[in-house]
Amino acid sequence: MSTFSFFVTAPRGLIDILADELRELGARVVRTEPGGCRVRGPLSFGYRICLWSRCANRVLLHVGDMPAPDTDALYEGVRALPWEDHIDAGGTIAVDFVAVRAKISHTRFGMQRVKDAVVDRFRELKGRRPSVDPARPDLRINAFARGSGCSLAIDLCGESLHRRGYRREHGVAPLKENLAAALLRWVDWPQIAASGGAFVDPMAGGGTLAVEAAWMADDVAPGLLRRHWGFSRWNGHDARAWTTLVEEARERAEAGQARASAPVFAYDGDAEVLERAQANVARAGLEDRVQVAARALRSWTPGQAPADGLLALNPPYGERLGDKADLRGLYGRLGRTLLRCFPGWRALVLTSDDALRHAIGQVPTATLPVSNGPLRCTALRYALPTDDEDDEQSSSIAGPRPEDRAQAEPFINRLRKNLRTRGRWAKREGVGSYRLYDADIPEFNVAIDRYDRWLHVQEYEAPSRIDPELAARRIDLVVAVLPEVLGVRTEHVVLKRRRRSRGRTQYRPFAETGHRFAVEEGGHRFWVNLHDYLDTGLFLDHRATRAWLQEHSAGARFLNLFAYTGTATVYAAAGGAKETTTVDLSNTYLDWTRANLELNGFEPGAQHRVVRADAPRWLEDDRGEYDLIFLDPPTTSTSKAMETRFDVVRDHPELIAAAMRRLAPGGQLVFSTNARRFTLDAATTDNFAVEDLTKVTIPPDFRREPPIHRCWRIVARES
């Protein structure tokens, strides 16, 4: 019996799962390589993989290797192979050409040369040649070039194995069938099903997970519905071997479906989505096996689920900002539903968005980076505590498992310590919004600000040397313990990742919720929005700076440049400023400024002007005089309305000089910056009297080294 070499391909993240599956199918030796697994065996084994593999994309039968330092060498090597053994001269072919760090990098030209070599050989030997049919050829040839070599293979599948034949109805970014099946193997669904555990998909979509779960539980070969194969018109096809395998698979399916004991449920709250799922389930021959019903996630209550099983779902990821904002609530509800309604179960969630992942509020027992078509995703595996375990924890619904709690214990202890010290200070001083934690423990690299009943959590971007999944797991731990330790609801934890901003990216919104609420500070009230932007509308580190401005505002003409949301203007107005002028380029921030003024009883208008302008240019054109100017520019800034990109390190001397020209005699300028490693230019210190206010303007909850901001009082030198 002839032995063949097969290369079995799989999507990113699934190769090890595929290797285990191939061993179960009978492979004695499996060699994993980038993109798939290499195995050897008789032709019937290649057929078995085609019919039974739930995880593979393609099965490629190796036919030859050749040097390919250039396209001429490739042509000669391909032309030397006996293609007449594989296809008749009157047949059709198609060529797939893949190059990875190869001498031949132009894939279209490489594909053309392989095709030319095959047809030229036929023309020379037979006097006629095969034609090309890219859609459904008699023989699909796969050429893989790497370095200065090339490997040729015949695609036994014809089209990707994920196309089982049952799914014609699907939504946006549908879950690939082989990815669904591989993930079910990854979370041990076959073992759960064998013990009689149930399967539930509460967001069924196209029903893919439910179909794959039922087929897996019932021992149904995933290739049974397919009617076309790449080997069907291949000259080397062994029809008898294939027929034997198909008959065996049908017998196994009948036996498996007869003894089916693992119930499979597919639910969705959207009637249109559910209709698609029902159609796919019916085409899979499972209309009497998979229970498809309308049910929203929010309708689950404790005690309704079977005693044991697997809950698996591919929830929506959200492509638009508004969608993502809404989905945070959905994912939070999912986390609560998992714990309340499915105690002791295992769960599988697939997501492409870290922020949504963390919104679940649970710590996965394992994660797996995968690709669903072109979309990079992460599979999350959970082991949900039993009711007894949850009672023992005496935690909130979103509390972590004991082993996760142990890992987070240093963070929990520091958080509780900070809550005692800063919480008492905040209560004593009447501070409602403050920084509670700022990367105190390097492994938990986040900043946590408390806004009344809400938490604003900013994840500092981890260095490239840190494993991204390790960093993500630590954030899972943070989000899981915060509700319990700080007594807030899981959905009131808002997580963002703080990256170094470049150009206009710093102004791009995170979401479009429009959700805002008022907080108190220094006897004033301010609107904050924790969801839609990187910053919230209230720079907490400038709390003391604003208080200083209020103390020095009585009777002053106050100018607030790069005003952001106008919080300093409110303080100045409350301090008795004669008039205020607030300048910013963003309409969003200016509207926010007006709302903050009105919230505190100040009417925007002649006394409290709000001006849309580029601050540096406005200073050049304005001819007013001011007694107190607050200048707090961004580190960098770029917008379509600006003539040039602003850089505070480079541009601050000219900016300060321009602001000083607007000061009335005896006036004072307060200049502040959050730029790291900032040094005040010598021209400023030479030309003006400068007093460092950094220490007096940094509140207790932001005292660290280096300081979060630098601040100076600048006045004209006495003549």
ZAMARGU-4260 file (C-alpha; in steps of 0.2 Angstrom, whole numbers, plus 5000, padded with zeros to 4 digits):
<rodrens>
0) 5000/5000/5000 | 5007/5017/4995 | 5011/5030/5008 | 5008/5048/5005 | 5013/5064/5014
5) 4999/5076/5018 | 4999/5094/5024 | 4984/5098/5034 | 4981/5117/5036 | 4972/5126/5050
10) 4968/5144/5055 | 4979/5154/5067 | 4978/5147/5084 | 4971/5130/5080 | 4986/5120/5075
15) 4989/5111/5091 | 4971/5107/5092 | 4972/5100/5074 | 4987/5090/5079 | 4977/5081/5093
20) 4963/5078/5082 | 4974/5070/5069 | 4981/5058/5082 | 4963/5053/5086 | 4960/5050/5068
25) 4975/5038/5067 | 4990/5048/5063 | 5006/5040/5071 | 5017/5055/5069 | 5011/5073/5068
30) 5023/5086/5064 | 5017/5104/5067 | 5023/5118/5056 | 5017/5136/5053 | 5000/5135/5045
35) 4996/5117/5049 | 5002/5099/5052 | 5011/5086/5041 | 5006/5068/5042 | 5009/5052/5032
40) 4998/5038/5028 | 4989/5029/5014 | 4977/5038/5003 | 4962/5032/5013 | 4969/5041/5028
45) 4969/5057/5018 | 4951/5054/5014 | 4947/5051/5032 | 4954/5068/5037 | 4944/5076/5023
50) 4928/5068/5030 | 4931/5069/5048 | 4942/5083/5052 | 4932/5097/5061 | 4947/5109/5063
55) 4956/5108/5046 | 4955/5120/5032 | 4963/5110/5018 | 4971/5093/5015 | 4986/5094/5003
60) 4993/5079/4995 | 5012/5082/4992 | 5018/5078/4974 | 5035/5086/4974 | 5048/5098/4979
65) 5060/5108/4968 | 5073/5122/4969 | 5065/5139/4965 | 5078/5152/4965 | 5069/5161/4951
70) 5053/5158/4940 | 5063/5149/4927 | 5069/5136/4939 | 5051/5135/4946 | 5044/5132/4928
75) 5057/5118/4924 | 5054/5109/4941 | 5035/5110/4939 | 5036/5104/4921 | 5046/5089/4925
80) 5032/5082/4936 | 5020/5069/4929 | 5004/5079/4929 | 4997/5067/4916 | 4995/5054/4931
85) 4984/5066/4940 | 4972/5074/4926 | 4967/5071/4908 | 4972/5083/4895 | 4954/5088/4893
90) 4952/5092/4911 | 4952/5109/4921 | 4965/5115/4933 | 4967/5130/4945 | 4983/5135/4954
95) 4985/5143/4971 | 5002/5150/4975 | 5008/5156/4992 | 5025/5163/4995 | 5033/5166/5012
100) 5050/5175/5013 | 5053/5167/4996 | 5064/5172/4981 | 5049/5172/4971 | 5038/5185/4979
105) 5026/5190/4965 | 5012/5177/4969 | 5002/5181/4953 | 5018/5178/4942 | 5022/5163/4952
110) 5005/5156/4949 | 5006/5160/4931 | 5022/5151/4929 | 5016/5135/4938 | 5001/5135/4926
115) 5011/5137/4911 | 5023/5123/4916 | 5008/5111/4918 | 4999/5115/4902 | 5015/5116/4892
120) 5019/5098/4898 | 5002/5092/4892 | 5004/5101/4875 | 5020/5093/4872 | 5015/5075/4877
125) 4996/5075/4872 | 4995/5088/4859 | 4982/5097/4869 | 4981/5105/4886 | 4969/5107/4901
130) 4959/5123/4903 | 4958/5134/4918 | 4943/5134/4930 | 4947/5144/4946 | 4930/5141/4953
135) 4928/5122/4953 | 4942/5113/4943 | 4945/5095/4941 | 4962/5097/4949 | 4967/5111/4961
140) 4986/5113/4963 | 4994/5121/4978 | 5011/5129/4976 | 5020/5134/4992 | 5037/5144/4990
145) 5048/5147/5004 | 5066/5154/5003 | 5074/5147/4987 | 5062/5131/4986 | 5045/5127/4982
150) 5033/5112/4987 | 5019/5106/4975 | 5003/5098/4981 | 4986/5093/4976 | 4971/5100/4986
155) 4960/5085/4990 | 4946/5096/4997 | 4943/5107/4982 | 4936/5121/4994 | 4940/5124/5012
160) 4933/5111/5024 | 4925/5124/5034 | 4911/5124/5021 | 4901/5110/5028 | 4886/5113/5017
165) 4873/5118/5029 | 4876/5136/5032 | 4869/5148/5019 | 4861/5160/5031 | 4873/5171/5041
170) 4875/5188/5047 | 4890/5200/5047 | 4907/5192/5051 | 4900/5174/5053 | 4909/5161/5064
175) 4919/5149/5053 | 4913/5131/5056 | 4930/5124/5059 | 4934/5137/5071 | 4918/5134/5081
180) 4922/5115/5081 | 4940/5118/5086 | 4935/5129/5101 | 4922/5116/5106 | 4936/5103/5107
185) 4947/5116/5116 | 4934/5118/5130 | 4931/5099/5131 | 4914/5098/5124 | 4915/5080/5119
190) 4919/5075/5137 | 4905/5086/5143 | 4893/5079/5130 | 4898/5061/5134 | 4893/5063/5152
195) 4876/5070/5147 | 4880/5089/5150 | 4869/5101/5140 | 4875/5114/5127 | 4867/5132/5127
200) 4871/5146/5115 | 4861/5161/5121 | 4866/5171/5105 | 4864/5159/5091 | 4868/5170/5076
205) 4868/5157/5062 | 4867/5142/5073 | 4885/5137/5069 | 4890/5133/5087 | 4874/5123/5090
210) 4876/5113/5074 | 4894/5109/5077 | 4891/5104/5095 | 4877/5092/5090 | 4887/5084/5077
215) 4901/5082/5088 | 4891/5075/5102 | 4882/5063/5090 | 4898/5057/5081 | 4892/5065/5064
220) 4906/5067/5052 | 4907/5086/5047 | 4910/5081/5028 | 4895/5070/5026 | 4884/5084/5018
225) 4897/5090/5005 | 4894/5084/4987 | 4910/5090/4979 | 4928/5086/4983 | 4944/5091/4975
230) 4948/5072/4973 | 4932/5068/4964 | 4939/5070/4946 | 4957/5067/4951 | 4965/5052/4941
235) 4972/5045/4957 | 4955/5044/4966 | 4951/5028/4975 | 4932/5028/4974 | 4930/5011/4983
240) 4940/5017/4998 | 4930/5034/4999 | 4914/5024/4998 | 4919/5013/5012 | 4923/5028/5023
245) 4907/5037/5019 | 4896/5021/5023 | 4905/5019/5039 | 4902/5038/5043 | 4884/5036/5040
250) 4882/5021/5051 | 4891/5030/5065 | 4880/5045/5063 | 4864/5035/5064 | 4871/5026/5079
255) 4876/5042/5087 | 4860/5051/5084 | 4850/5036/5091 | 4859/5037/5108 | 4860/5056/5108
260) 4859/5061/5127 | 4867/5078/5127 | 4853/5092/5124 | 4858/5106/5113 | 4849/5123/5114
265) 4851/5138/5103 | 4843/5154/5108 | 4842/5172/5102 | 4832/5187/5106 | 4831/5193/5087
270) 4818/5185/5077 | 4827/5188/5061 | 4843/5180/5067 | 4833/5166/5074 | 4825/5162/5057
275) 4843/5161/5050 | 4848/5149/5063 | 4833/5138/5061 | 4836/5137/5042 | 4854/5132/5045
280) 4850/5119/5058 | 4837/5111/5047 | 4849/5110/5032 | 4861/5101/5044 | 4847/5088/5047
285) 4845/5093/5066 | 4828/5101/5066 | 4823/5087/5079 | 4839/5087/5088 | 4844/5106/5091
290) 4830/5116/5101 | 4830/5133/5093 | 4819/5146/5102 | 4817/5165/5105 | 4825/5170/5121
295) 4834/5186/5126 | 4849/5185/5137 | 4841/5196/5150 | 4827/5183/5152 | 4838/5170/5161
300) 4835/5168/5179 | 4843/5156/5192 | 4837/5138/5192 | 4832/5137/5174 | 4848/5129/5166
305) 4851/5111/5167 | 4863/5105/5181 | 4879/5104/5170 | 4885/5109/5153 | 4894/5121/5142
310) 4888/5138/5137 | 4896/5145/5122 | 4893/5160/5112 | 4900/5172/5099 | 4893/5188/5104
315) 4893/5204/5093 | 4909/5213/5093 | 4903/5230/5087 | 4910/5239/5072 | 4904/5256/5076
320) 4908/5267/5091 | 4889/5268/5097 | 4888/5249/5095 | 4903/5246/5106 | 4896/5257/5120
325) 4880/5248/5120 | 4889/5231/5120 | 4899/5235/5136 | 4882/5234/5145 | 4878/5218/5135
330) 4895/5210/5140 | 4893/5215/5158 | 4875/5207/5158 | 4883/5191/5151 | 4896/5190/5165
335) 4882/5192/5178 | 4871/5179/5169 | 4885/5167/5168 | 4887/5167/5187 | 4869/5168/5192
340) 4861/5156/5180 | 4875/5143/5175 | 4884/5139/5192 | 4896/5125/5189 | 4896/5126/5170
345) 4910/5129/5158 | 4908/5144/5146 | 4916/5149/5130 | 4916/5167/5123 | 4924/5173/5107
350) 4928/5192/5106 | 4939/5203/5096 | 4939/5218/5108 | 4948/5218/5124 | 4937/5231/5132
355) 4922/5220/5129 | 4931/5205/5136 | 4935/5214/5152 | 4917/5220/5154 | 4912/5202/5157
360) 4920/5205/5174 | 4926/5187/5175 | 4944/5180/5174 | 4945/5166/5161 | 4954/5150/5165
365) 4963/5150/5148 | 4963/5161/5133 | 4967/5157/5115 | 4971/5169/5101 | 4963/5164/5085
370) 4958/5171/5068 | 4940/5171/5062 | 4943/5174/5043 | 4953/5191/5043 | 4947/5195/5060
375) 4959/5193/5075 | 4950/5186/5090 | 4952/5179/5107 | 4943/5164/5114 | 4940/5164/5133
380) 4937/5149/5143 | 4928/5150/5160 | 4925/5138/5174 | 4910/5145/5183 | 4909/5142/5202
385) 4895/5132/5210 | 4883/5140/5221 | 4892/5133/5236 | 4908/5141/5230 | 4900/5158/5227
390) 4893/5157/5245 | 4910/5153/5252 | 4917/5168/5244 | 4904/5180/5251 | 4908/5191/5236
395) 4897/5201/5224 | 4890/5192/5209 | 4906/5197/5199 | 4918/5191/5212 | 4933/5180/5205
400) 4937/5162/5209 | 4948/5158/5224 | 4963/5154/5213 | 4961/5171/5204 | 4959/5180/5220
405) 4975/5173/5227 | 4984/5180/5212 | 4976/5197/5214 | 4979/5197/5233 | 4993/5210/5232
410) 4983/5222/5222 | 4967/5219/5233 | 4978/5223/5248 | 4985/5239/5241 | 4968/5244/5235
415) 4960/5242/5252 | 4975/5251/5260 | 4972/5266/5248 | 4954/5266/5251 | 4957/5268/5270
420) 4969/5282/5268 | 4963/5291/5253 | 4945/5288/5257 | 4946/5296/5274 | 4956/5311/5266
425) 4943/5313/5252 | 4929/5313/5265 | 4937/5325/5276 | 4941/5337/5262 | 4924/5335/5253
430) 4933/5328/5238 | 4921/5317/5228 | 4932/5312/5213 | 4950/5307/5216 | 4963/5295/5211
435) 4963/5279/5221 | 4977/5269/5213 | 4991/5273/5201 | 5001/5258/5196 | 5006/5256/5214
440) 5011/5238/5210 | 5020/5236/5193 | 5011/5220/5188 | 4994/5229/5189 | 4998/5243/5178
445) 4982/5254/5179 | 4976/5270/5186 | 4959/5270/5195 | 4949/5286/5198 | 4934/5286/5208
450) 4919/5297/5202 | 4906/5295/5215 | 4898/5277/5212 | 4909/5275/5196 | 4926/5269/5193
455) 4937/5276/5178 | 4951/5263/5175 | 4965/5267/5163 | 4976/5253/5158 | 4994/5259/5154
460) 5000/5251/5138 | 5011/5237/5143 | 5029/5237/5136 | 5032/5226/5121 | 5042/5213/5131
465) 5027/5209/5141 | 5016/5195/5134 | 5000/5203/5129 | 4989/5189/5135 | 4998/5190/5153
470) 4994/5209/5153 | 4976/5206/5148 | 4974/5193/5161 | 4979/5205/5174 | 4967/5217/5168
475) 4953/5204/5169 | 4959/5201/5188 | 4958/5220/5191 | 4940/5222/5184 | 4934/5206/5193
480) 4940/5212/5210 | 4935/5230/5209 | 4916/5229/5212 | 4918/5218/5227 | 4932/5228/5235
485) 4925/5245/5231 | 4907/5241/5232 | 4902/5247/5215 | 4892/5238/5201 | 4902/5229/5188
490) 4894/5240/5174 | 4900/5256/5183 | 4918/5250/5180 | 4924/5259/5164 | 4940/5253/5157
495) 4951/5261/5144 | 4968/5259/5137 | 4980/5274/5138 | 4992/5274/5123 | 5004/5287/5118
500) 4994/5298/5107 | 4999/5303/5090 | 4992/5317/5079 | 4973/5318/5079 | 4971/5301/5087
505) 4971/5309/5104 | 4954/5318/5099 | 4945/5302/5092 | 4931/5297/5103 | 4931/5279/5111
510) 4912/5278/5110 | 4896/5289/5107 | 4886/5285/5122 | 4882/5304/5127 | 4881/5297/5145
515) 4886/5310/5157 | 4883/5314/5175 | 4888/5328/5187 | 4901/5327/5201 | 4905/5339/5215
520) 4922/5347/5218 | 4927/5362/5228 | 4908/5367/5230 | 4906/5367/5212 | 4898/5354/5200
525) 4905/5348/5184 | 4898/5336/5170 | 4909/5321/5167 | 4908/5308/5153 | 4918/5292/5157
530) 4914/5282/5142 | 4916/5293/5126 | 4934/5300/5127 | 4951/5296/5134 | 4949/5309/5147
535) 4933/5312/5157 | 4930/5331/5156 | 4938/5334/5173 | 4957/5334/5176 | 4958/5328/5194
540) 4977/5332/5196 | 4972/5350/5193 | 4960/5351/5208 | 4973/5361/5218 | 4977/5372/5203
545) 4959/5377/5200 | 4958/5381/5219 | 4973/5393/5217 | 4965/5401/5202 | 4949/5404/5212
550) 4959/5412/5226 | 4967/5425/5215 | 4952/5428/5203 | 4943/5442/5213 | 4939/5457/5202
555) 4951/5449/5188 | 4948/5448/5170 | 4952/5430/5168 | 4958/5421/5152 | 4958/5402/5150
560) 4968/5396/5135 | 4967/5378/5129 | 4952/5378/5140 | 4946/5360/5138 | 4929/5359/5147
565) 4931/5376/5156 | 4932/5369/5173 | 4945/5382/5178 | 4933/5396/5171 | 4920/5390/5183
570) 4932/5392/5198 | 4937/5409/5192 | 4919/5415/5190 | 4915/5408/5207 | 4931/5417/5214
575) 4923/5434/5209 | 4931/5436/5192 | 4925/5452/5184 | 4924/5443/5167 | 4930/5427/5159
580) 4936/5422/5142 | 4937/5404/5138 | 4946/5399/5122 | 4947/5381/5114 | 4947/5374/5096
585) 4934/5360/5100 | 4916/5363/5098 | 4913/5348/5109 | 4923/5356/5123 | 4916/5373/5121
590) 4898/5366/5122 | 4904/5356/5138 | 4911/5373/5145 | 4894/5381/5142 | 4885/5367/5151
595) 4898/5368/5166 | 4895/5387/5167 | 4876/5385/5167 | 4877/5370/5180 | 4885/5382/5192
600) 4873/5397/5189 | 4884/5407/5177 | 4877/5412/5160 | 4888/5411/5145 | 4888/5428/5136
605) 4896/5445/5137 | 4903/5442/5155 | 4908/5425/5152 | 4914/5423/5134 | 4916/5406/5125
610) 4927/5408/5110 | 4931/5394/5097 | 4949/5398/5091 | 4966/5390/5089 | 4974/5398/5105
615) 4991/5403/5098 | 4984/5411/5083 | 4970/5419/5094 | 4984/5427/5105 | 4992/5435/5090
620) 4975/5443/5085 | 4967/5447/5102 | 4970/5465/5109 | 4962/5462/5126 | 4970/5464/5143
625) 4969/5451/5156 | 4973/5451/5175 | 4975/5432/5176 | 4978/5420/5162 | 4978/5401/5164
630) 4988/5392/5150 | 4988/5373/5151 | 4992/5367/5133 | 4992/5349/5127 | 5008/5340/5125
635) 5005/5339/5106 | 4990/5344/5096 | 4985/5342/5078 | 4969/5347/5069 | 4963/5352/5052
640) 4959/5369/5059 | 4977/5372/5065 | 4990/5378/5053 | 5004/5368/5061 | 5006/5354/5073
645) 5008/5361/5091 | 5022/5354/5102 | 5023/5361/5120 | 5042/5358/5122 | 5046/5366/5106
650) 5033/5380/5106 | 5030/5385/5124 | 5043/5400/5124 | 5034/5409/5110 | 5017/5404/5117
655) 5021/5411/5135 | 5028/5427/5127 | 5012/5430/5117 | 5002/5427/5133 | 5012/5439/5143
660) 5009/5452/5130 | 4991/5451/5135 | 4993/5453/5153 | 4988/5470/5161 | 5001/5478/5173
665) 5002/5468/5189 | 4994/5453/5180 | 5000/5435/5182 | 5001/5420/5171 | 4999/5402/5177
670) 5007/5390/5165 | 5005/5371/5167 | 5010/5356/5157 | 5009/5337/5159 | 5023/5334/5147
675) 5036/5322/5154 | 5054/5328/5156 | 5049/5346/5152 | 5061/5360/5155 | 5055/5378/5155
680) 5065/5387/5142 | 5079/5399/5147 | 5071/5414/5138 | 5056/5413/5149 | 5066/5412/5165
685) 5077/5427/5159 | 5063/5438/5153 | 5050/5435/5167 | 5049/5432/5185 | 5045/5414/5188
690) 5039/5405/5203 | 5037/5386/5203 | 5020/5381/5210 | 5021/5363/5206 | 5021/5357/5224
695) 5007/5367/5229 | 4996/5363/5214 | 4998/5344/5215 | 4984/5336/5227 | 4988/5322/5239
700) 4981/5309/5228 | 4993/5313/5214 | 5009/5315/5224 | 5022/5304/5216 | 5039/5305/5206
705) 5040/5312/5193 | 5026/5324/5196 | 5011/5322/5185 | 5012/5340/5180 | 5023/5355/5182
710) 5016/5372/5186 | 5023/5390/5186 | 5017/5407/5191 | 5025/5420/5178 | 5024/5438/5180
715) 5033/5453/5172 | 5049/5458/5181 | 5049/5474/5191 | 5058/5487/5181
</rodrens>
